Amino acid sequence: MERNIKEIVSHFSIEGECLDFKKNTTGHINDSYYIDTKSPDHPGYFLQWINSSIFRDVEGLMNNICAVTGHLATKLAENKDLDFKVLEVIPCKDGKNFYLDPDSQYWRLYIFIDNAHGYNVVENIEIAYEGGKAFGLFMSLLVDLPAKGLTDTIPDFHNMEKRLETFYKSLTDDKVNRVKDVAAEIEFVKKRAEQMLSIPALIKSGELPLRITHNDTKFNNIMFDSSDHALCIVDLDTVMPGSILFDFGDSIRTGANTANEDEKDLSKVDINLPIYEAYSRGFLKNTRSTLTEAEINNLAFSARFMTFIIGLRFLTDFLDGDTYFRTSYPDHNQVRTKVQFRLIEAMERNAEKMNAIVIKAIEE
């Protein structure tokens, strides 16, 4: 669909006007554009088309984002010593926090974070430690904002029971005749499914409390400045009630993986224990005082849990014909699945070491 970006931007309350724009193609779900106002005194804006086929309740989603960013902004204003930024939502001229265009497409606008970058692969422990502190700080600043006040932007997003149920249905339906191509991956899931259901059981019992969590803590959702100081947490579409295990586990899945998410050479995939240790120390530095015993006891295992659930989602999407994640070639989701499952195997071999690292970081 051809989009008149300048016309869309004109509906937001911006300084100056959109004189130029550039598309960003790194995301799986939404389309993003850098908006240049050609002002030397302003970093510009970041426009996003919101995929309403994935995020069905856009109003609820944007209300979540505004509640969380507003709370974070207040906390950061009260704590001037915290060198951290928060995304700033730009309202529309009609006061709404999103724009619905004549084609029923949803848009939002942020202040662009200038001179910032992210990482797909974390190459040193300093960056890992900074990232851990950043996500730990993000969650610790939200601890007094009631989770029940937020909308579930994607219901059952990390619900293992539902994800397994959907997977088995996709297996039975075999819509695009791909089951024959993934026999090893299917066996991998079946062998570990029961173990993975331990986390939802603890959530149901109340032993694992619900908190406001990011729920998509890929390491490239942390922005760093030119000195590699963690600057801001981005991609807040999935901020909603969840378990802190989701956030810690997904950070390890992406940050301590020695390879990219779609690396075809599986020999490159492993768990980087020094980076895992550095991230754990940073994360627990800002969260240890708020964690329950059940959260601490399952923190290391959460890395396997989240890697399994993302791998399961990639595999299910592959079986369904690639209807959710953006793909670049026919077996892209299968490649992604293999990477996740190889990483789980590495974590299983290092389970005792990973638990010991968490205990040591808690005691520091």
matplotlib code that plots the C-alpha trace (Angstrom):
import matplotlib.pyplot as plt

x = [0.0, 1.4, 1.3, 1.4, 3.8, 3.9, 0.2, 0.0, 2.6, 0.6, -2.1, 0.4, 1.4, 5.0, 7.5, 8.1, 6.9, 8.0, 10.4, 11.8, 11.5, 13.3, 11.9, 13.3, 12.9, 14.3, 11.1, 9.1, 5.6, 5.3, 6.6, 8.7, 9.9, 12.4, 10.8, 13.2, 12.1, 15.5, 15.8, 19.3, 17.6, 15.4, 16.3, 13.3, 10.5, 9.9, 6.6, 5.2, 2.4, 0.7, -0.2, -3.8, -4.1, -1.6, -2.6, -6.4, -6.9, -4.8, -6.5, -5.7, -2.2, -1.5, -3.1, -0.7, 2.3, 1.2, 0.5, 3.9, 5.9, 4.2, 5.0, 8.6, 8.9, 7.6, 10.0, 13.0, 12.1, 12.1, 15.5, 17.7, 20.7, 19.3, 20.9, 18.1, 15.5, 11.9, 10.0, 7.9, 4.6, 3.5, -0.3, -2.4, -3.9, -7.2, -5.6, -5.6, -2.4, -2.7, -4.0, -6.5, -6.2, -9.0, -7.9, -8.4, -4.7, -3.3, -0.2, 1.8, 4.6, 7.6, 10.4, 13.4, 16.2, 19.3, 22.8, 21.6, 22.1, 21.2, 22.8, 21.6, 24.6, 26.2, 29.9, 31.3, 30.3, 30.2, 27.3, 25.6, 25.9, 24.5, 21.6, 20.8, 20.8, 18.5, 15.8, 16.1, 15.7, 12.7, 10.9, 11.9, 10.6, 7.2, 6.9, 4.4, 2.2, -0.7, -0.5, -4.2, -4.7, -3.1, -4.7, -3.5, -2.3, -1.8, -3.9, -2.0, 1.2, 3.5, 0.9, 2.7, -0.5, -2.1, 1.0, 1.3, -2.4, -2.1, 1.0, -0.7, -3.6, -1.2, 0.4, -2.9, -4.1, -0.8, -2.2, 0.8, 2.2, 5.2, 5.0, 7.1, 9.9, 10.2, 10.1, 13.2, 11.8, 8.4, 10.1, 12.1, 8.9, 7.1, 10.1, 10.2, 6.5, 5.7, 8.7, 7.8, 4.4, 5.9, 6.0, 2.3, 1.4, 3.3, 1.6, -1.8, -1.0, 0.1, 3.6, 4.8, 3.3, 2.0, 3.9, 4.1, 6.6, 8.0, 7.3, 9.6, 13.0, 15.1, 18.5, 18.0, 15.1, 17.7, 19.2, 22.8, 24.6, 28.0, 29.7, 27.7, 25.7, 22.2, 20.0, 16.4, 14.0, 12.0, 9.3, 6.6, 3.8, 3.7, 4.1, 1.3, 0.8, 3.3, 6.0, 9.4, 10.7, 9.4, 11.6, 14.7, 14.5, 13.9, 16.9, 19.1, 17.7, 18.8, 21.7, 23.6, 23.1, 26.5, 24.7, 21.9, 18.3, 18.3, 21.9, 21.9, 25.2, 24.1, 27.6, 27.8, 24.9, 25.8, 25.2, 27.8, 28.1, 30.3, 27.6, 24.8, 26.7, 27.2, 23.6, 22.4, 24.5, 23.2, 19.6, 19.6, 21.4, 18.2, 15.6, 16.9, 15.0, 11.7, 11.9, 10.1, 11.8, 9.9, 11.1, 14.7, 14.5, 13.2, 15.3, 17.9, 15.3, 13.3, 16.0, 15.1, 11.4, 11.4, 13.7, 11.3, 8.2, 9.8, 11.1, 7.6, 6.0, 8.5, 7.7, 4.0, 4.2, 6.2, 3.6, 0.8, 2.5, 4.3, 1.3, 2.7, 6.4, 7.9, 10.1, 12.7, 12.7, 10.6, 12.2, 13.1, 10.9, 12.3, 15.8, 14.8, 13.3, 16.5, 18.5, 16.2, 16.2, 20.0, 20.3, 18.1, 20.4, 23.3, 21.4, 20.5, 24.2, 25.0, 22.0, 23.9, 26.3, 23.5, 21.7, 24.9, 25.5, 22.0, 22.6, 26.0, 24.5, 21.7, 24.3, 26.5]
y = [0.0, 3.4, 5.8, 9.6, 9.9, 13.7, 13.9, 11.4, 13.4, 16.6, 15.3, 15.2, 18.2, 18.5, 21.3, 22.4, 20.1, 16.9, 17.8, 14.3, 10.7, 7.4, 4.0, 1.7, -2.1, -3.8, -4.7, -7.9, -6.4, -2.6, -0.3, 2.6, 5.9, 8.5, 11.9, 14.8, 18.3, 19.7, 21.6, 21.7, 22.1, 19.1, 15.4, 14.6, 12.1, 8.4, 7.5, 4.0, 2.2, 0.0, -3.5, -3.8, -7.3, -8.3, -5.6, -5.7, -3.1, -0.2, 2.3, 0.0, -0.5, 3.2, 3.9, 1.3, 3.0, 6.4, 5.2, 3.5, 6.3, 8.9, 7.0, 6.5, 10.2, 11.2, 8.8, 10.0, 13.7, 12.8, 11.1, 13.4, 11.2, 8.5, 9.0, 7.4, 8.4, 7.4, 7.4, 10.5, 10.0, 13.0, 13.5, 14.2, 17.7, 16.3, 15.2, 11.5, 9.4, 7.8, 8.7, 6.6, 7.4, 7.2, 3.6, 2.6, 2.3, 3.3, 5.5, 6.9, 9.3, 9.5, 12.0, 10.4, 9.3, 10.9, 9.4, 6.0, 2.5, -1.1, -4.5, -7.8, -9.7, -8.6, -8.8, -7.8, -8.0, -4.2, -3.9, -6.9, -5.4, -2.1, -3.9, -5.8, -2.6, -0.9, -3.6, -4.0, -0.2, -0.2, -2.8, -1.4, 2.1, 0.5, -1.7, 0.8, 1.1, -1.4, -4.1, -4.6, -1.2, -2.2, -3.9, -7.3, -6.0, -9.6, -11.9, -15.1, -13.7, -15.8, -18.4, -21.7, -23.7, -21.7, -21.7, -25.5, -25.9, -23.7, -25.6, -29.0, -27.7, -26.4, -29.8, -31.5, -29.0, -29.0, -26.2, -25.8, -29.4, -28.5, -31.0, -33.4, -30.9, -30.4, -33.9, -33.2, -29.8, -31.4, -34.2, -31.5, -29.7, -32.9, -34.0, -30.7, -29.6, -30.9, -29.3, -25.9, -26.0, -25.6, -21.8, -21.2, -23.5, -21.2, -18.2, -19.8, -20.6, -17.1, -18.1, -16.0, -12.5, -10.5, -7.3, -4.7, -6.2, -5.4, -8.9, -8.5, -7.8, -8.6, -7.0, -4.7, -3.1, -1.3, 1.9, 2.8, 6.1, 6.6, 5.5, 2.3, 3.5, 2.1, 5.0, 3.9, 0.9, 0.9, -1.1, -0.9, -2.5, -5.6, -3.8, -5.3, -7.6, -10.5, -12.3, -10.9, -14.3, -13.4, -10.3, -11.8, -15.0, -13.2, -10.9, -13.9, -15.6, -12.7, -11.1, -14.2, -16.1, -16.2, -15.9, -14.0, -15.1, -16.4, -17.8, -20.8, -22.2, -23.8, -24.4, -20.7, -20.9, -21.2, -19.6, -17.0, -17.5, -14.4, -12.3, -14.1, -13.5, -9.8, -9.3, -11.1, -8.9, -5.7, -6.9, -8.0, -4.9, -3.0, -5.7, -8.0, -6.2, -6.6, -10.3, -13.2, -16.5, -18.2, -15.6, -16.0, -19.8, -19.9, -17.0, -19.2, -21.6, -18.7, -18.4, -21.8, -21.2, -18.0, -19.5, -22.5, -20.3, -18.1, -21.2, -22.7, -19.6, -19.6, -23.2, -22.7, -19.8, -22.0, -24.7, -22.1, -20.6, -17.6, -15.5, -13.7, -12.9, -11.1, -13.5, -12.9, -16.4, -19.6, -21.4, -18.3, -19.3, -22.9, -21.4, -19.2, -22.3, -24.3, -21.5, -21.3, -25.0, -25.3, -22.5, -24.4, -27.4, -25.2, -23.9, -27.4, -28.4, -25.3, -25.4, -25.8, -23.0, -20.7, -21.3, -20.7, -17.4, -16.1, -17.1, -15.4, -12.2, -12.1, -12.3, -9.5]
z = [0.0, -1.0, 1.9, 1.9, 4.9, 4.9, 5.0, 7.8, 9.9, 9.3, 11.7, 14.7, 16.9, 15.7, 15.6, 12.1, 9.2, 7.6, 4.8, 4.3, 5.6, 5.5, 6.0, 8.7, 7.8, 10.9, 12.7, 12.3, 12.8, 12.4, 9.6, 10.8, 9.3, 10.4, 10.0, 9.2, 9.9, 8.8, 12.1, 13.6, 17.0, 16.8, 16.4, 14.3, 14.8, 14.6, 12.8, 13.1, 11.3, 13.9, 12.6, 13.8, 12.5, 15.3, 17.8, 17.7, 20.5, 19.3, 21.7, 24.6, 23.4, 23.1, 26.5, 28.0, 26.4, 27.6, 31.1, 31.3, 29.6, 31.8, 34.9, 33.9, 33.0, 36.4, 38.2, 36.1, 36.9, 40.6, 40.3, 38.5, 39.1, 36.8, 33.4, 31.4, 28.8, 28.1, 24.8, 24.3, 22.5, 20.3, 20.3, 17.3, 16.8, 17.9, 21.3, 20.6, 21.0, 17.6, 14.1, 12.2, 8.5, 5.9, 5.0, 8.7, 9.3, 12.7, 13.2, 16.1, 16.5, 18.9, 19.4, 17.6, 19.9, 18.3, 18.2, 19.6, 18.4, 19.3, 19.2, 17.7, 19.1, 22.3, 21.9, 25.4, 29.1, 29.5, 27.1, 28.7, 32.1, 30.9, 29.2, 32.4, 34.4, 31.8, 31.8, 35.6, 36.0, 33.6, 35.7, 39.1, 38.2, 37.3, 40.4, 42.0, 38.8, 39.2, 36.5, 36.5, 35.1, 31.7, 28.7, 27.4, 24.0, 22.8, 25.0, 26.0, 24.4, 26.7, 27.7, 27.1, 27.4, 24.6, 22.5, 22.7, 22.0, 18.8, 17.8, 18.0, 16.0, 13.3, 13.3, 12.7, 10.1, 8.1, 6.0, 3.6, 3.8, 5.9, 8.7, 6.7, 6.7, 10.5, 12.1, 14.3, 15.5, 16.3, 18.4, 20.2, 21.3, 22.4, 24.5, 26.5, 26.6, 30.1, 31.7, 30.1, 31.7, 35.2, 34.8, 33.9, 36.8, 39.2, 37.7, 38.1, 41.8, 42.5, 43.5, 40.5, 40.8, 37.9, 37.3, 34.5, 32.2, 28.7, 27.3, 24.3, 25.8, 22.7, 23.3, 20.3, 22.2, 24.3, 22.8, 23.7, 23.3, 21.6, 24.8, 25.0, 28.0, 28.0, 27.1, 26.7, 26.4, 23.1, 21.4, 24.1, 22.2, 24.5, 27.8, 29.9, 32.9, 32.9, 34.8, 35.3, 34.1, 30.7, 30.5, 32.0, 29.9, 26.6, 27.2, 27.7, 24.6, 22.5, 24.4, 25.4, 22.1, 20.2, 16.9, 15.1, 15.4, 11.8, 11.6, 9.2, 10.5, 13.8, 14.9, 15.7, 18.2, 21.9, 25.2, 26.1, 29.9, 30.6, 28.9, 30.8, 34.1, 33.3, 32.3, 35.4, 37.7, 36.0, 36.1, 39.7, 40.8, 40.1, 40.9, 43.6, 46.4, 44.7, 43.6, 45.3, 46.2, 43.4, 40.9, 42.0, 41.9, 38.3, 36.9, 35.2, 33.8, 32.4, 29.7, 28.4, 28.9, 26.7, 24.1, 23.8, 23.5, 20.8, 18.9, 19.2, 17.8, 14.8, 14.2, 14.4, 12.0, 9.6, 9.7, 9.1, 6.0, 7.6, 8.5, 11.5, 11.4, 8.4, 6.4, 3.7, 2.2, 2.3, 5.2, 7.2, 10.2, 10.1, 10.3, 13.2, 15.0, 14.6, 16.2, 19.2, 19.8, 19.4, 22.0, 24.4, 24.1, 25.0, 28.1, 29.2, 29.2, 31.3, 33.6, 36.9, 36.0, 35.1, 38.4, 40.3, 38.5, 39.6, 43.2, 43.2, 41.7, 44.2, 47.1, 45.8]

ax = plt.figure().add_subplot(projection="3d")
ax.plot(x, y, z, "-o")
ax.set_aspect("equal")
plt.show()
